[in-house]
Amino acid sequence: LKGGAAEQVYEGAGYPLQTLAVSPDGQTLAAAGEQGTLVIVEVATGKLLQRLVGHATAGSSQENSVRSIAYTPNGTQLISAGDDKKIIVWQQDAQHQFSQLTAWQAPDKVRAIAISPDGLTLASGGVDNNISLWELKTGKLKTTLKKHSQTIAERGLSFNATGELLASASYDGTAIIWQVSTGQPRQVLQGHTGKVFAVAFSPDSQTVLTGSEDKSLRLWSVATGEALGVLNGHNNNVYAAQFLGKGDYLLSGGFDHTLRFWDTRSGVSLRLWQGHTSGINQLATYANQLFSASNDGTVRRWDLDLPYQQNLVLPNEPRSAAISPDLSTVAVGFANGGLSLYNPDTGLAVVQHATAHKDKVQRLAFNRTGDLLASGSFDYTAKIWRLKAGTAAKPAWGLQEQTTLTRHSAAIHGLAFAPDSLSLATASYDGQIGLYNLSQPNQPQFFKAHDGNVASVVFNNSGTQLLSSGIDDRISKWWAITTQPATLLSELPKAKEEVMWVSLSPDQQQISQVGRGFASLFNTQTQQSLALVGHENTVFKSLFSPDSRTLATVSSDATVKFWTTDVGSELFSLRLPTNAGYPTPLWDFDFRCLNVCLVAVPLTAGRLLLYQFAYQEPLAFNHDLNEQKRTRLVLWQDYLAKTSTLLLQKNALAAAQQAYREAETLGQPLLKQYPDDVQIQQAALQSYQLQAKLQ
């Protein structure tokens, strides 16, 4: 997963940066910070064009920082101000070089400036708690706005689009909307529980955005002063915030080193960028680019293109979701027993089965080839469905019920296909695990697995062992299923709280356990556990990426979080557009990667959220490419051998066909990648011969 890498890094300033501004034509950017630093940089190349000298450079960072800069609307002048109380106007000449035109003293240290849309008025604010309005051309003081009781924040001034209103943010925990013509406050915005560091108007001047020390952003009505919404997601102070485009989106940056892209209406964090190594102090945008200035001394440029995402309205309350291996289909199970298939590209339901089960469809799982779908329900049954592609005349998908799996005496909470798709394991609230041979589904094997409810089951890569988790006994167990009954091999240390899910990494080196208020990783080699700290409520499910390096978790705190599996650090978090806690906002999610990664989250409020991220496939679990090729070839050969064995058995044609499909899924990519390899050619010949026999 890519957390959103910067397109370009500008490193010429040399000191921690407090602020930046992009020229109106987007050709240059100005950045400023400690030691009186003020530089002009060419956006396209990153070349340092000029270093402007005029502000104080002596003393500490609290005495010599340039705190705020702004281009005039026509781009011919740049205004700067800071701790030395100076406001300097820099004029650009015909050679695009800046020189000091004029300067004047502010009443005290300046933390913020803003220029009116007509370019005639400059507002400044600072540690004297007041706001000064200046005639920009002459430097003449026009009026002083007084009401704040503490310092005006560094990003704490913003004119609206017409220049009639001015918003200010202060360390006193409030923001104020001023009527510029009268100098009087129109609204005092109160609600943050810490200093307010940033303020901005929406393009239509109907809404004000603030960012605060309390880690939140807030939206306010300009007309009434009422709070319209709170956006949570940052893990530390929010220093910078602004609207984007027509106001449908927001941008923010903070002391947690991250930038976030938000949907204004839902409050959902749509994207997170990481790369700065220190707090982010200021943002600026031009066209489809975002620029950020940080205490790490760099300005970074980011692409504002959003990854694919959809928010689909569902006909009923969903309970479960599963993504097909090729990412072409998302299956959704409903609380009323319904089952539907959705096309993630169009967002349309291509199959709707209103009576798939008689009760909640709690869990869904595709087999490896994506032609079979298993559903587990609170009606005590599981079902196997075959997906069929339509014809050119009727391109819709078909969903055909293959068999109903019975014999459990309580709800089915988890299920999993074996790697060869020939059997299915079920986890039930009756304390048992069921093993169904799909060629003989009426002769299942059952064994008592846990005291109380069984939450989940997962096969190892060879299909000879199962990993299960118990909700009530708080234990995850390894089982050998080559014996009858299954043999308990080992147990993980007992969890302190209920275990809701257990998953096994594709390289089989890590086990993830999640549950009531916790998430953890267990290393199968070192036998050491690692706590994943971040969720604030029950974690329902966890899933690994194909390379085993990333773990995704979903929680009733209304977040999906992504973690690195090597050290257990959080990569980023998706804040879902729903409530947290009670009533339970979700029960399930799915996470799959192919050439991209797709996340599907069914919300109990009747929504299906789809998020897509870029995915860079690593070399393999083993970085030796020859070993990787050998491992894939051996697995292909195993499935071909299994197909041959099944062809010799009576009444096993369907199983042989399924094994052959699995073999082809493994073999065809190998054949394309290594067309001249002798061993792969031999396996391909065997595959061709088996295909002829199957026909």
N, C-alpha and C positions, 0 to 999 in steps of 0.2 A: 504494500500500500504506500502511496505517496501522500504525505501530509500536506503537500502544496509547496513545491520548491520555488524559490525566487528565480525570476528570469534573468536578473542582473543584480550584481552587488557593487555599490559605489563606496570605495574605501579611502578617498583622498582627503577627507577632513582631518583625520589624525586625532580627534578628541571626541569625547562623548557628545552626542547631538541631542538638542532639546527641541528643535523645530525644523520644518522645511516648507518650501512652497515651490510649485511648478509654474513656469511662465505660461501666460495665456495661449501661446502658440505651441506649447509642449516641447519646445526645442531644448530648453535648459531647465535646471532646477537649482534652487538655492537651499543650502543647509547651514544651520548655525548651532552653536553650543558653547561648551566651556572654553576658557582661555580666550574669550573674545572672538572665537572662530566664526567666520562667515565666508562661505565658498560658493562659487558658481561652477556648475558641472554640466557638461554636454550630455543630454539624456541618451542619445543613440550610442555613443562610444564610451561614456564614462570618463572622458577626459576632463581633468581639472582645468577650467578656463581662467579662473581668476580667484584670488584670495583677497577679500576686502578688509582693509585695516582701518579701524576707526573707533572701535569699542575697547574698553579697558581690558588689559590682559593680566594685570597683577592681582594678587590675592587668591583667596580660595574660590572653589566653584560656586559658592553662594554670593560671590562678589564680582565675578568676571564673566558670567554666562550671558550669551545673547539668547533671550528667552522666546522671542516671537519675531517672525518676519512675514511680509506679505507683498506680493506684486500689486501694482495698481491695475485696474481693469484693462488699460491699453498696453500694459507690459513694458512701458518705457521707464518706469521707476520701481525701485524696490525699497521698502521701508523696513527698518530693523530697530529693535529696542531690547533693553535688558537690565542687568543688575547695576550698571553704572549710571542709571537714570536717564541715559541718552536716548533720544529718538532721532534716527538719522535717515535722511532721504537720499538715496543713491540714484543718479541719473545715468541712463544708458546712452552711449553715443552711437554714431553711424557704424562704428566697427564692433558694436555690441559689447563694448567695455563699459563697466560701471565706475563712476567716480562720485565722491560725496558732493551733493548739491547744497544741502543745508542740514542743520541739526538744532535741536533745542532740548532743554532740560524738562523732564517730567517732575511732578511733585515728589516722587519717591521711586524706588526700584520698580521697573515695569516687568510684569509677568505676561501680559497679553495685549495684542493689538488686533484691530479689524478695520477694514476700509469699506466705506459705504459703496453700494453698487454704482453710483454716479461718479465715484472717485474724488468727491469733494471733501468728505469728512473722514477723519481718523479717530477711532476710539482707542483709548489705552486704559489699562487697569493694572494695579499692582498691590504692593504690601501696605499702602495707605488705606486699603479697603474701598477706595473710591474709583469711579470711572470718569475719565476726562475726555471730552469731545473737542477735537482740534480742527481748525481750518487747515487742510493738508497743504494748500499752496503757500500759506504764510507762516504756519506754525502757531497761529493765534488761538488761544484758549477760548472756546465758545461757551461751554458750560461744564459743570461737574455734577455727576449723578451720585447721590449718597443714600445708601440704605444698608448695604452689606456691613457686617461686623467683623469680618476677617478678610484675608488676602484674596484678591481676584486671581483665579487659577490661570495656569499657563495657556490652556486651550479654552479660556473662559469668556470669550467675547465672540458674538456672531450677529451680523445684520441679517434681516430677512430680505427677500428678493426685491422688495420695493425701497428698502432703506428706511421705512417708516418705523420699524421696530428694531430694538437691540436686545439681545439676550445675554445675560451674564451669569457666570458660575463662580462660586466662592468656596473657600475653605470653611465657611460657616455652615455648610450643609444645605444651602439653598441655591436656587437659580431664580433670577428675576427677569421678567419681560418688561422692557421700558418703552414708553412712547417717546420717540426721539424729539418730536416737535415741542413737547412740554417738559421733557426731562423727568416725568413722573412714572412710577411703577404702575404697570397694568395688572400684572399677576406676580405673586410670589409663590414659587413652586417648592413645596416642602414634602418630604417623604423619604429621601435618602437618609441612611443612618451613619454616614461619614462625609468627608469632604467631597464636594462636587468639583471634578477636575475638567470636565469638557461639556460644551453646549453647542447645539447646532439647530437651525431652523430647517424644516422640510421645504422643498421647492414651492409648495403652494401656500406656505406661511400658516398652515393650520395646526401644525404640530411642532413641538420642541423635543429634542433628544438630549439626554444628559448621561454622563458617565461618572462613576463615583468610586471612592475609596471602599465602599461596601461591596465591590466586585460586580455590581449590577449596572445595567443601562435602564433608563426609564423614558417612557413616552408621555408627553403632556399635551393637553388641549390648550391652544393659545387663547381661545375664546373664554374658557371657564377656569383654566388653571388646574383642572382635575387630572389625576394620573390615569393614563389610558392603558398602560401595561408595563410589566417588568420583564426584562430579558436577563436570564441567568446563564452562565456558562464559563465566564472567566474565573480563574482561580486566584486572582489578586486584583490590585487597583486597576480600574479602567481609566486610562489617561487620555485616550483620543477616541472620538466618535463623530460620525457624520452620515448624512443621507447620501444615497447614490441614485443617479438617474432621476426618475420622476417621484422618488420617495418610496418605491415599492421595496427597496432593500436598504440595509444599513451596513456600515463598516465600523469596526472597533479595534482598538489595540490597547495593550496594557502591560502591567508589570510582570505578568506571567509569560512574557516573551512571545505571545501569540497574537495573530490577527484573526478576526472572525468576520464572516459574511452572513448576514441575518435576513430572513424574510420578515418584513415589517408587520404584516397582517397577523401571521401565526406566531411570531416570536421564535421561530425555529432557526438554529444555527446551521446554515446550509453548507458552510465550508470553513475550514480552519487552515491557516498557513503557519508553518513553523520554519525557523531558520535563524532568527535573531538570537543572540546569546545573552541579551540583557533586556531591560524594560524598553517598551516601545512608547515614545513620547508624542509622536505626531504622524498624521496621515495626510495624503494629498492624492487626488485622482486627476487623470487626463485621459480622455477617450476610454479605452478598455483596459487602462493600466492603473495600478495602485502603487503608491510610493509610501514607504515608511521610514522614519528616522528613529534611531535607538541610542541608548547609552553605550552600546557596543562600538560606537563610532562609525557605523555604516548607515547608508541609505540603501534600501532594497526595493527592486521593482518586481511586481507580481502581476500575473495575468488574471483578469477578472472573469474570464469565461467560467461558468458554473459547470460542475459535473452533472451528468444526467440525474434527474430525480422526478418522481411523480407522487402525487397525493390523491389516491383513488377513493371515490365514494363507493362503499359497499352496500348491498341491499339489506344486510342483517349484521348482527354482531359476530365478528370473526373470532376464531379460537386458535387457529394454527395456520402455518404457511410453510411451503417447501418450494425451492427453486430447482428446476430441472438441470442436469449436468451441463447441458449446452446453453443454459441461461435463456432459452427461448420461451419458457413457460413458468408461471408461478401458480402453484396450487394453493387454494385457500379453503380451510375447513371452518364451518360455522357452528355456532352454539346451538342452532336449531336442527343440526344434523345434515345440513346442506354441504355440498362440495362443488367448487367452481375452479375453472382454469382461466388464467388471464395471460394475455400477451403483454409483456412488459414494455414493448416498444410503442404499442398503441394505447395501452391502458384499458383495452376492451376485454370483456368476458367472452371467451370463445366456447366454453362449455359451462353449463349450469345444471347441476343435479340437485334438486330441492330435497330429495328424500334419500340421500346416500346412506345415512344412519338414522336411528331412532332417538339419538341423544347427541350431546356435544361431540364434535370431531376434534379430539384433543391433540392428535399428533398426525403428521404426514411425513412420508419419506419416499424419495425416488430411488430406484436401483441405479447401478453404475451407468447403464446405457440409456436410462431415461425413458424406456418404453413401458416400465411398470411403476405404478404408484401404490403405496400401502397407506391405509388410513386406520387409525386406532380411535376408539370411541368410548364414551361413558356408557354405551349400551352393552358393554362387555365383549364386543366383537371387534375384530380387525377385518379389513377387506383388501383384496388385491384387485387393482384396476389396470387394464391395458390401454395405453394411449395410442391412438391411431391417427396418422396424418390424413387429411382429406385429399380429394382429387382436385384437378384443375377446375372442374365444374363446380365443386363444392369444397372450397379450401379450408373450411372450419375443421378443428380437431374433433376426434371422437373419443369418448371415454366409456370403455366396456368393462363391466364388472366380471372378473374372472372367478373369484371364489370368496366365500365368507368363512373366516376362521373363528371357531367357537371354542368352548370348554373353559374359558376363564369365568370366575364367579364374581368379578368386580370390574371396575373401570380399567381400561387400558390407557396408561399414561405415556408410554414410550414404545418405540419399535425401530427395528433396523434390518435392512437386507444384508445377507451375507455377501462377501465380495463377489461370489460367482452368481448371485441372484437366484440361486436354487432353493434357498431357505430364508425364513423370516423369523426374527426373535421378537418377542413381545414382553413388555414389563407391565405388571398389573398391580392394582391396589389389593389384590387377594394374596400378595406376598410371593407370588410365583413368577417365574420366567417360562414362557412358552416357546418351544422350538418347532416350527412348522416346515416340513419338507413340502415344497409347493407342488411337487408331482404327486404327493399323497397327503393332501391337507387334512384329511379326516383322521390321521394317525399321529397327532402331535405328541411331543415329549414335554412333560412339565416337571419342574423341580422347585422345591421350596428354596427361595433365594435370600429373603430378608424377613425380619420381624416387622410386620407392618407393610406399608405401601412401598412398592418398587417404582422408582422414578424413571429410570432410563437404562438402556442397554446399548452396547456398541461392540462390534466385532473387531478383532485384530486383523492385520492385513492378510493372513493366511486363512482366516475363517475357522480356525481351530479353537479359538478362545473367545470368551465374552467378558466384558467389563460391565458391571452393573452398579447402580447406586440405590440406597434405601433412604427414603425420606425420614422414617421414624427411628430406625436404628442408627442413622447418621454414619453409615459405613459404605464404602465402595469395595467391591470384591472382584477378584479375577477367577474365572471358571474355565476349566478344560471341558469342552463339549464333545470330545471324541469318545468319551466314555458314556455309559448309560447306567445310572443317572450321571449328570455332570459332576465333575470333581472340583472342589474348592481348592484353588492353588495358593492364594494369598489374599490378605486384606490390607487396605490402606489405613493409616491411623484414623481413629474415630474422630469425626468432626465435632466441633462444639455446638453446632446448630444443625437444623434439618438440611439434608443434601437434596437439592432439586434436580441436579443434572451432573453427569460425568461424561467427559469426552476424551478421546485419545488422539494425539497428534499423528499426522500421516507418517512421520518417521518413527513413531512409537517410542519416542524418547521422553514425552511429556504427557501427563494426565492432568486435566483441568477438572476441579470440583467447584461447584457453585451452589449457593443455597441462601438460607435465611440470613441476610446481612453479611455475606462473605463471598469471596472468590479466591481461589488459590491454584497454584501450579505445583505438581509433584513430579520430580525428576526420577524416571524409572532406573537410571544408572546410578545416581548418587543417593537415591532414597531420601532426598531433601525436599522440604516443602517451601514454597514462596508465596507470601500473601500478596494479593492484588488489592491495593487500598484506593478507594475512590467512590464506589457505589454507596448510596445512602439508604438502600432498602433491599428487599429480597431480590437476589439474582436468579432468574429462572432458567437460563440456558447459556452455554458457551460453545463456540465452534472455532476450529483452527483454520488458518489459511493453508493452501496446498504445500507451501514450503515450510510449514510448521513454525515459522518465525513470528507470526502474528496470531493473537487470540482475540476474538470478538465476544462480548458478553452483553446481555440485555437484562434490564432490571425494572422493577416497578417504580424506581425513582425517575422513570421516563427518559432514560438515556440508553444508548448503545455505546459502549466503550471499546476501544481498540488498544491492545497491550503488546509490548515486545515480550517474547517468551524467554529471552536470554536473561534479562534482569528484572522483568515484571514491571517496567515503567509504562505509564499511560501515553499512548501516541496521540490520541485525540478522542473527543466525545461528541456524539450526535445528540443534541437535546431535542426530543420528540415533541410534536405539537399536541400535547395532551396533558392531563393532570398527572401528578405524582402521588404515590401512596394509595389511598382508598378513595373511591372504588378503584379496584385494580385496573390499570390502564391497558395491560397487555398480558399475554401468557406465553408467547412464543416469538421466534424470529428465525430467519435462515440467512446464511452467509456463504456465498460460493464465488469462486474465482476461476476464470478461464483466461481469455485475453484481457478481460476487465473483471472487476469484482462487483457483485450485486448483493445488496442487502434488502431483505423484505421484512417489514414489521407490520403485523396486523394489530390495529388498535381496537379495543373493545367499544370505542365510540363509533365504530362503523367506518373505519378508514384502513386502507392498505398503503403504507409508505414504501417507496422504492428509491434506493440510493445507489448510484453507480460511481465507482472510483477507478482510477487508473491502476493497473497491476503490472509490475515488472517481474516476470518469472525468473527465479534464480536458476543457477545451473542445475542443481538437484540437491537432495539431502546430502549426498556424498559428492564433493566437488571434483572428484576424478571422473572425467567424462567417459572414459573407457569402462569404469566400474558401473557408472549409471547405465550405459548401454547394455552391459552384460546383465544387470539386474532386470531391466525391462524385457530383454530377450528371454531370460529364464521364465519370467512370469507369463509371457506369451506362449512359450512352449508348454508350460504347465496347463494352460487352458485348452490348448490344442489336444494335449494328451487326455484331458478330462472329457473333451468332446468325443474322442475315439472310443474311450471306455463306455460312455453312455450309449453310443451307437450299437454296442454289442449287447445291451440289456433290453429286455422286453419292456414295452410300454414306457420307454424313456426318450422318445423322439422329441417331445417338447422341451425336456431338460437339455438334450443335446443341442437343440437349436439355440436355446438361451446361452449355453456355454460357448457356442460358436460366436454368437454376437459379442459376448464379452471378449473373446479372443481377438476378434476383428477390431474392437475398440482399442485394444492394446497394441495390435500388430501394425495396423495401417500407418499410424504416425511414425513408427520405427522404420518401416519400409520407405516412406517418403524421405526421411532424414538420412538414412544410410542405404541407398539403393544398390550399392556395389559390394556390400558386406556379404561374404559367402554364407555365414551361418544364418543371417536374416533371410537371404534368398532361399535357403533350404526350408526354413520355417514357412516362408510364403508359399513354397511348393506344396508343403503338407497342408496348409490352409486351403489351397485351391482344390486339392484332392478331397478334403473333407466336405467342401462346399458341393462338389459333384455328388457325393454320397447322400448328403442331406436333401438334395433335390430329387 
